Amino acid sequence: MTTPQYRILSINPGSTSTKIAVYENERELFQKKVDHSAAELAPFQTMVDQFQMRKQAVLAALAEENFACDRLSAVAGRGGKLPPLKKGAYRVDRDMVDFLVHRPIDDHASNLGALIAHEIAAPLDIPAFIYDAVVVDELEDIARISGAPQMTRRASCHVLNMRAMAIKTMKERKLPLESKNLIVCHLGGGITATVIRGGRMIDVLSDEEGAFSPERAGRVPCRQLVDLCFSGKYDRNSATRLMRGKGGLVAYLGTNSALEVEQRIDGGDKNAELIYKAMAYQTAKGIGELATVVCGDVDMIILTGAIAHSRRMMQWITERVGFIAPVRVVPGENELEALAYGALRVLRGEEGAHKFLAP
């Protein structure tokens, strides 16, 4: 029997770029990144306002590759800021589009993924999906308790890449994801981690609860943070930027480039080495913290994200957590692949697709 050839367009909008790729089953045909300059973005007040411009940029990128949209079987877009969702695929329909356009929870670039996917897919009469959206929430009730009733812990992490790398790693070993306890840590502009038991992400460390990262301050002493916020030096926006965007490596070393930091270390910069090693130290502490969720019964630790390309960082983390479980490094931010593979599993009937129910 001939294996069906499914061609899937993946779309991952970022704050200043839109990344796309086309896959034929598991094979990537091409990948492109479209950068959006400050001048190009300046006329738009919100992310939704950018929708038509971004869609045209995607179509132009496909045209540059001489790829006709009528060859597509499905379109998969990055899932945006919706109410908490289940893991896996959701069919993008008019209800989801209306929610993202008229009732967005946050003005976030990921909201454009579903909108562009739907706009391209609808005239072709093919399905549009989101997969493992940023709002997937499978936390157990005990994990939601923060210590202050006014604040509830949220399942905020790099869900798409983390689950994809867990699925990929278990598939390589011919094991179902549901059969093992895994800790997955994504190291990028932010660092997040999750513990997966029975296929569910039952607890997470968000980028504000765990290690500092290239641009995030991570977990900081809360009393000092309160004092800082009421010092008169900061308003809400500047205090937020201090924690997100101007924290971490940016605050200590003036750069968000891990590569630049490593070059400084190679040049003998001892302060850069201390700060970079502290980032590894805090990342390892977070992994150890999540190991207690499953009483130390961890089958594997998976390290992923762009910084996972760093042998130095991976060695420093592995030295501290290797006693917990074997460590597997799967570097890169694999969102485009994860979107395509998720949609492919739906097209093959290996998974179903949820329906979005607006609150």
C-alpha positions in Angstrom: 0.0 0.0 0.0 1.3 3.5 -0.9 2.0 5.7 2.1 0.0 8.9 1.8 2.1 12.0 1.3 0.9 14.8 3.5 2.3 18.3 3.0 2.0 20.6 6.0 2.8 24.3 6.3 4.1 25.3 9.8 3.8 28.9 10.9 5.6 30.3 14.0 5.2 34.1 14.5 7.6 35.9 16.8 7.7 39.5 18.0 9.9 40.6 15.1 9.9 37.7 12.7 7.7 34.9 11.2 9.2 31.5 10.7 7.7 29.0 8.3 8.5 25.5 7.0 6.9 23.0 4.7 7.1 19.3 5.5 6.2 16.3 3.4 5.4 13.8 6.1 8.4 13.9 8.3 10.8 15.4 5.7 11.4 19.1 5.7 11.1 20.5 2.2 12.3 24.0 3.2 12.4 26.5 6.1 12.4 30.3 5.9 12.5 33.2 8.4 10.9 36.5 7.5 12.2 39.4 9.6 10.0 42.4 10.3 11.8 45.6 10.8 10.9 48.2 13.4 9.8 50.5 10.6 7.5 47.8 9.1 5.9 47.1 12.5 5.6 50.8 13.6 2.2 51.5 12.0 0.5 48.7 13.9 -1.0 49.2 17.4 -1.6 45.6 18.2 -0.4 42.1 17.1 -3.8 41.4 15.5 -3.4 44.6 13.4 -0.3 42.9 11.9 -2.3 39.9 10.7 -2.7 40.8 7.0 0.9 42.0 6.7 2.2 38.8 8.2 -0.1 36.6 6.1 1.2 38.3 2.9 4.8 37.8 4.1 4.1 34.1 4.5 2.6 33.8 1.0 5.5 35.8 -0.4 8.0 33.4 1.2 6.1 30.4 -0.2 6.2 32.1 -3.7 10.0 32.6 -3.4 10.2 28.8 -3.0 7.9 28.3 -6.0 5.6 26.3 -3.6 1.9 26.5 -4.5 -0.5 26.5 -1.6 -2.9 24.1 -3.4 -0.3 21.3 -2.7 -0.9 21.6 1.0 -2.8 19.0 3.1 -3.0 21.1 6.3 -1.6 24.3 7.9 -0.4 24.3 11.5 0.1 27.6 13.4 1.6 28.3 16.8 -1.1 28.3 19.5 -1.6 31.6 21.2 -3.0 33.2 24.3 -6.3 31.4 24.7 -8.1 30.0 27.8 -6.3 27.0 29.3 -6.3 24.1 26.8 -5.5 20.4 26.7 -2.4 19.1 25.1 -2.3 18.1 21.5 -4.2 19.5 18.5 -7.1 21.9 18.2 -8.9 22.6 14.9 -8.8 26.3 14.1 -12.4 27.3 13.5 -14.4 30.6 13.4 -14.9 30.5 17.2 -11.2 30.4 17.9 -10.5 33.1 15.3 -13.2 35.4 16.7 -11.8 34.9 20.3 -8.3 35.8 19.2 -9.4 38.9 17.2 -12.0 40.3 19.6 -11.2 38.8 23.1 -7.4 38.2 23.2 -6.2 37.4 26.7 -2.8 39.0 25.9 -1.4 40.9 22.9 1.1 38.2 21.9 2.7 37.3 18.6 1.7 33.6 19.0 -2.0 34.7 18.6 -1.2 35.3 14.9 -0.4 31.6 14.3 -4.0 30.4 14.3 -5.2 33.5 12.4 -2.8 33.1 9.5 -3.2 29.3 9.4 -7.0 29.6 9.1 -6.8 32.3 6.5 -4.6 30.2 4.2 -6.4 26.9 4.9 -10.0 28.0 4.5 -10.0 28.8 0.8 -8.2 25.5 0.1 -10.8 23.5 2.2 -8.0 21.9 4.2 -7.8 21.8 8.0 -5.9 24.4 10.1 -4.5 23.3 13.5 -2.8 24.7 16.5 -0.8 22.2 18.5 0.5 22.3 22.1 -0.4 25.9 22.6 1.5 28.1 25.1 -1.6 27.8 27.5 -1.7 24.0 27.8 -2.4 23.3 31.5 -2.2 19.8 33.0 -1.1 20.8 36.5 -2.2 18.7 39.4 -4.2 20.7 42.0 -1.4 20.5 44.6 1.0 22.2 42.1 -1.2 25.2 41.7 -0.8 26.4 45.3 1.6 29.3 45.5 1.8 30.1 49.2 -0.4 33.3 48.8 -4.1 32.8 48.0 -4.1 35.9 45.8 -1.7 34.2 43.4 -2.1 30.8 41.7 0.8 29.0 40.0 0.3 28.7 36.2 1.4 26.1 33.7 3.7 28.5 31.7 6.5 26.8 29.8 7.8 26.0 26.3 5.2 23.3 25.9 5.4 22.8 22.1 9.1 22.1 21.9 9.3 20.3 25.3 6.6 17.8 24.6 7.8 17.3 21.0 11.3 16.4 22.3 9.9 14.1 24.9 7.7 12.3 22.2 10.7 12.1 19.9 13.0 10.7 22.5 10.6 8.0 23.6 9.8 7.1 20.0 13.5 6.5 19.3 13.4 4.1 22.2 10.1 2.5 20.9 8.4 3.4 24.2 5.1 5.2 24.8 5.5 8.6 26.5 2.9 7.5 29.0 5.2 4.7 30.3 8.0 6.9 31.7 8.7 9.8 34.1 10.7 12.5 32.4 12.0 16.0 33.3 12.4 18.2 30.2 14.2 21.6 30.4 14.1 24.2 27.6 17.0 26.7 27.6 16.4 29.7 25.4 15.7 33.4 25.9 13.8 32.0 29.0 14.5 28.8 30.8 11.6 26.6 31.8 11.2 23.0 33.0 8.5 20.4 33.4 8.0 17.0 34.9 6.0 14.6 32.7 4.2 11.6 34.3 1.8 9.4 32.5 2.2 11.6 29.4 0.9 14.7 31.4 3.0 17.7 32.4 1.9 17.6 36.0 4.2 20.5 37.3 6.4 23.2 35.7 8.9 25.8 36.6 8.1 28.9 34.5 10.6 31.4 33.4 9.8 33.5 36.5 10.1 30.6 39.0 13.3 28.9 38.1 16.7 29.8 36.7 17.6 33.2 35.3 18.3 33.1 31.6 19.7 35.4 28.9 16.8 37.9 29.3 14.8 36.8 32.4 15.6 37.4 36.1 14.0 34.1 37.0 13.2 33.4 40.7 14.3 36.4 42.8 14.1 37.2 46.6 10.4 38.3 46.9 10.9 40.8 49.8 13.7 42.5 48.0 11.5 42.6 44.8 8.7 44.3 46.8 11.1 46.8 48.2 12.5 47.5 44.8 9.0 48.1 43.3 8.2 50.6 46.0 11.6 52.4 45.9 10.2 55.1 43.6 12.7 54.2 40.9 10.4 52.0 38.9 6.9 52.0 37.5 4.9 48.9 36.5 6.5 48.8 33.0 10.1 49.4 34.0 9.8 46.9 36.9 8.4 44.3 34.5 11.3 45.0 32.1 13.7 44.5 34.9 12.4 41.0 35.4 11.7 40.2 31.7 13.8 41.5 28.9 16.5 43.2 31.0 17.2 40.5 33.5 19.6 37.6 33.6 22.6 37.7 31.4 21.6 41.1 30.0 21.6 42.6 33.6 24.9 41.0 34.7 26.9 41.0 31.4 25.1 43.4 29.1 24.3 40.8 26.4 21.6 38.2 25.8 24.0 36.2 23.6 25.2 33.0 25.2 27.7 32.7 22.4 29.2 36.0 23.3 29.4 35.1 26.9 31.2 31.9 26.0 33.7 33.9 23.9 34.4 36.1 26.9 34.9 33.0 29.1 37.4 31.6 26.5 39.2 35.0 26.6 39.7 34.7 30.4 36.7 36.7 31.7 36.2 35.2 35.2 33.1 37.2 36.0 31.4 36.0 32.8 32.3 32.4 33.8 30.8 32.9 37.3 27.5 34.3 35.9 27.2 31.7 33.2 28.0 28.9 35.6 25.4 30.3 38.0 22.8 29.9 35.2 23.7 26.3 34.9 23.7 25.9 38.7 20.2 27.3 39.0 18.9 25.2 36.0 20.2 22.1 37.7 18.6 23.1 41.0 15.2 23.4 39.2 15.6 19.9 37.7 16.4 18.6 41.2 13.3 20.4 42.5 11.0 18.8 39.9 12.5 15.3 40.7 10.9 15.5 44.1 7.4 15.7 42.4 7.8 12.0 41.4 9.7 11.1 44.5 13.0 10.8 42.6 11.6 8.2 40.2 12.9 9.9 37.1 13.7 7.8 34.0 15.3 10.5 31.9 16.2 14.2 31.9 16.0 15.9 28.5 17.8 19.2 27.8 16.6 21.2 24.8 16.4 24.7 23.4 19.0 26.9 21.6 21.4 26.9 24.5 21.5 23.1 24.5 24.0 23.5 21.6 26.5 24.6 24.3 28.7 21.7 25.3 30.0 23.7 28.2 26.5 24.5 29.6 25.3 20.9 29.1 28.4 19.5 30.9 27.9 21.9 33.8 24.2 20.9 34.2 24.8 17.2 33.6 27.5 17.1 36.3 24.9 18.2 38.9 21.9 16.2 37.8 23.3 13.0 36.3 22.9 11.2 39.6 19.1 11.6 39.3 18.7 10.0 35.8 20.4 9.7 32.4 20.6 13.0 30.6 19.7 13.3 26.9 20.6 16.5 25.0 18.3 17.4 22.1 19.4 20.9 21.0 17.5 23.5 19.1 14.1 25.2 19.2 12.1 22.8 17.1 8.7 24.4 17.1 8.2 24.2 13.3 8.9 20.5 13.3 6.8 20.0 16.4 3.8 21.8 14.7 4.2 19.7 11.5 4.6 16.4 13.3 1.6 17.1 15.5 -0.6 17.9 12.6 0.7 14.8 10.7 -0.3 12.6 13.6 -3.8 14.0 13.3 -4.0 13.5 9.6 -2.8 9.9 10.0 -5.5 9.2 12.6 -2.9 8.6 15.4 -4.4 11.5 17.4 -7.6 13.4 17.4 -8.1 17.1 17.4 -10.0 19.0 20.1 -12.7 21.6 19.4 -12.1 25.0 21.0 -14.9 26.0 23.3 -14.9 29.7 24.1 -15.7 30.6 27.7 
